[in-house]
Amino acid sequence: MKNKFLKFLFAGLLVVMVALAFNKYGFMESKKDKIVVEKWENLYSGENIQFYYQDKQDMNIQKLDETFKLKELTKEEGEDLKKALTVLKWLGEKIKYNPNSMSSEDYAIEIIKKSKDNEISINDKDYCSLYAEVATAAGLNVRKGELRAKEVNKQKKKYNHFVCEVWSDKYNKWIMLDPANGHYINNDGKPLSAMEVISKSGDNIEVMGGNESKKYIKDIKKYLYSYTIPIDNSIYGIKKSNSFITYIGKGDLPEIYINNSVIQPTIFTDKDLLFNISPKVKYEAEKVKKDTTATLIFSEQKNDNGKSNDKVNNKNKIQLYGGVFKDSAMEEKYYVSINNVWREVKNSYFQLTLDEGKNIIKLSMDKEKIQREIIINCTMEK
């Protein structure tokens, strides 16, 4: 018995020693940020952005409705929120939420059909995609959103949580739903949008639907540092935009490097104007107030396999594409300064390789007046 105990003790010590060695010598993934924004005089303050939503006459959406009789399911409900909750309940009876589930590339019809034979569980990102597709087929206007925690790369577990918003004619605003958990949020008896939840910092709110509402309030507070929505919310068809809008609080800095990769092209703002625009308002460029200042936007260069293209001259470096956004379109001609070296851009986009240390990027339309300035600090892997 004594020898058996010593063997267990030795095995336990060995596991601890190996874990410490992995941590000390860098075998475990580093939590340090490779890219940190030090200055971001590049916040968008206008409302001149054209959003896109799924065409409800799309054959795939029509097929989804015909297969599951979604409009029939919601026809007795008078207003949008009640319809949205009916769809939420219907979907929750078929699909379960598991935050640790692998991502799925299946569309709603395939996932729901599979659930008839086996219990299906999906993560919150996929659950939002699934709900957005089903609710759209039921006739609702839906968009997906991503809530993120502060200092995402230092989070030990999840750094984000996906939600949906449904447009309500009754309340004349977007209303946040959490399809994975079956919740929506009230304040003084009125449902809140994602931006309203953020503005209240998760306080003085009432969680409706689902289970464990007290625990949910505690959890959701972690993810209220920023909120991201896509410009193009369509599910099927060719995307008209691959860019996103992200809200951050006044005085906060964007986090553009997450999970060893630069985030998708994103316009940052500290105003809620863009998040309140109705999907039923037709965008007419001549009627929208013009932007006074252009805005820089970046994306990371990828290799043929879709992975970060980090290798440049046998050194670990990060390559970016840069562009300039104004009046819901990309500018073709402008000047950009990278570490005080100016270049003229004539074909919309420029390439940028981040150097070790500070990278100072400035934007000018005439090479004289500086419109934007960004400082990105980059730490290269040894």
HULINHU-V618930 format. One record per residue. N is the residue number from 1. PHI is phi in whole degrees, 0 to 359 (none if undefined). NEAR is the number of other C-alpha atoms within 10 Angstrom. Layout:
N_PHI_NEAR + N_PHI_NEAR
//
This chain:
1_none_6 + 2_297_6 + 3_297_8 + 4_296_9 + 5_297_10 + 6_296_11 + 7_296_12 + 8_297_11 + 9_296_11 + 10_296_12 + 11_297_12 + 12_295_11 + 13_297_12 + 14_297_12 + 15_299_11 + 16_297_12 + 17_296_12 + 18_295_11 + 19_298_13 + 20_296_14 + 21_295_13 + 22_300_13 + 23_291_13 + 24_293_10 + 25_262_8 + 26_85_10 + 27_285_11 + 28_277_12 + 29_299_10 + 30_289_12 + 31_262_13 + 32_286_12 + 33_283_19 + 34_280_20 + 35_231_23 + 36_232_19 + 37_279_17 + 38_261_14 + 39_211_15 + 40_217_17 + 41_276_14 + 42_206_20 + 43_278_21 + 44_279_23 + 45_240_17 + 46_267_18 + 47_223_19 + 48_267_21 + 49_227_19 + 50_268_19 + 51_266_20 + 52_236_17 + 53_228_18 + 54_296_20 + 55_290_15 + 56_288_16 + 57_270_10 + 58_303_13 + 59_301_11 + 60_290_19 + 61_292_24 + 62_298_16 + 63_296_14 + 64_297_19 + 65_296_22 + 66_295_14 + 67_291_10 + 68_246_15 + 69_54_14 + 70_286_22 + 71_293_18 + 72_295_11 + 73_298_15 + 74_253_20 + 75_295_11 + 76_278_10 + 77_273_13 + 78_282_10 + 79_237_14 + 80_300_20 + 81_297_23 + 82_296_14 + 83_296_22 + 84_298_30 + 85_288_20 + 86_296_17 + 87_296_20 + 88_299_22 + 89_295_14 + 90_301_13 + 91_290_20 + 92_296_18 + 93_282_9 + 94_250_17 + 95_235_21 + 96_258_16 + 97_260_18 + 98_220_15 + 99_299_15 + 100_262_11 + 101_291_13 + 102_290_11 + 103_292_12 + 104_243_12 + 105_258_9 + 106_286_11 + 107_271_17 + 108_303_20 + 109_301_18 + 110_296_10 + 111_296_18 + 112_292_18 + 113_295_12 + 114_296_14 + 115_293_15 + 116_290_11 + 117_263_8 + 118_223_11 + 119_289_10 + 120_254_17 + 121_231_20 + 122_225_21 + 123_280_19 + 124_293_24 + 125_296_21 + 126_292_24 + 127_296_29 + 128_293_26 + 129_297_20 + 130_296_24 + 131_296_26 + 132_301_28 + 133_293_25 + 134_292_25 + 135_294_26 + 136_297_27 + 137_295_26 + 138_277_26 + 139_101_17 + 140_268_20 + 141_262_23 + 142_228_26 + 143_221_30 + 144_264_20 + 145_218_24 + 146_236_21 + 147_269_23 + 148_232_22 + 149_279_20 + 150_281_18 + 151_53_15 + 152_301_21 + 153_285_20 + 154_261_14 + 155_287_12 + 156_284_8 + 157_242_8 + 158_286_14 + 159_252_18 + 160_212_22 + 161_211_23 + 162_264_23 + 163_226_27 + 164_238_26 + 165_231_25 + 166_244_24 + 167_283_24 + 168_244_20 + 169_291_13 + 170_299_10 + 171_266_14 + 172_54_11 + 173_194_19 + 174_281_27 + 175_237_25 + 176_280_27 + 177_236_30 + 178_248_21 + 179_302_30 + 180_298_29 + 181_258_21 + 182_75_18 + 183_253_20 + 184_221_24 + 185_236_24 + 186_248_19 + 187_217_15 + 188_55_9 + 189_80_9 + 190_243_12 + 191_289_24 + 192_252_24 + 193_277_23 + 194_299_23 + 195_294_20 + 196_290_18 + 197_297_21 + 198_295_22 + 199_297_13 + 200_270_14 + 201_55_16 + 202_79_19 + 203_263_13 + 204_54_12 + 205_239_18 + 206_238_19 + 207_274_19 + 208_252_14 + 209_74_17 + 210_66_16 + 211_236_12 + 212_55_10 + 213_295_16 + 214_295_10 + 215_295_9 + 216_297_14 + 217_301_17 + 218_298_12 + 219_291_13 + 220_292_18 + 221_300_18 + 222_294_18 + 223_252_23 + 224_253_25 + 225_283_20 + 226_211_23 + 227_217_25 + 228_237_20 + 229_231_21 + 230_282_21 + 231_288_22 + 232_256_19 + 233_260_22 + 234_288_22 + 235_258_20 + 236_246_15 + 237_95_10 + 238_284_8 + 239_291_12 + 240_269_12 + 241_206_16 + 242_252_12 + 243_259_16 + 244_229_18 + 245_245_19 + 246_234_24 + 247_269_25 + 248_229_21 + 249_291_17 + 250_301_9 + 251_88_8 + 252_278_13 + 253_253_18 + 254_296_24 + 255_249_19 + 256_251_19 + 257_235_19 + 258_228_16 + 259_52_13 + 260_63_15 + 261_203_18 + 262_288_20 + 263_295_15 + 264_295_15 + 265_309_21 + 266_221_21 + 267_259_21 + 268_262_24 + 269_213_21 + 270_247_17 + 271_242_18 + 272_263_17 + 273_308_12 + 274_293_21 + 275_275_19 + 276_254_14 + 277_291_17 + 278_290_16 + 279_288_18 + 280_268_10 + 281_276_8 + 282_285_9 + 283_287_14 + 284_231_9 + 285_306_13 + 286_288_7 + 287_258_8 + 288_269_14 + 289_299_11 + 290_290_14 + 291_289_17 + 292_276_11 + 293_223_17 + 294_284_22 + 295_228_24 + 296_285_27 + 297_218_19 + 298_232_22 + 299_217_19 + 300_273_23 + 301_291_20 + 302_242_16 + 303_274_11 + 304_296_8 + 305_268_7 + 306_81_8 + 307_262_11 + 308_301_18 + 309_268_18 + 310_273_18 + 311_267_12 + 312_226_11 + 313_52_7 + 314_63_7 + 315_237_11 + 316_284_17 + 317_221_20 + 318_248_24 + 319_254_21 + 320_236_19 + 321_260_16 + 322_241_18 + 323_213_23 + 324_232_21 + 325_252_19 + 326_202_18 + 327_53_20 + 328_60_14 + 329_207_13 + 330_272_16 + 331_287_20 + 332_268_13 + 333_237_16 + 334_189_20 + 335_242_19 + 336_228_27 + 337_250_17 + 338_239_17 + 339_52_13 + 340_70_11 + 341_249_10 + 342_274_15 + 343_218_13 + 344_264_15 + 345_254_16 + 346_241_12 + 347_233_11 + 348_78_14 + 349_239_18 + 350_227_17 + 351_255_14 + 352_220_17 + 353_255_16 + 354_288_21 + 355_271_17 + 356_299_17 + 357_91_14 + 358_280_18 + 359_239_20 + 360_256_18 + 361_242_21 + 362_235_23 + 363_239_24 + 364_215_19 + 365_270_17 + 366_228_13 + 367_72_16 + 368_240_9 + 369_272_9 + 370_279_14 + 371_263_18 + 372_221_18 + 373_215_18 + 374_230_18 + 375_237_19 + 376_243_20 + 377_262_19 + 378_242_19 + 379_249_18 + 380_280_15 + 381_287_9 + 382_276_5
//
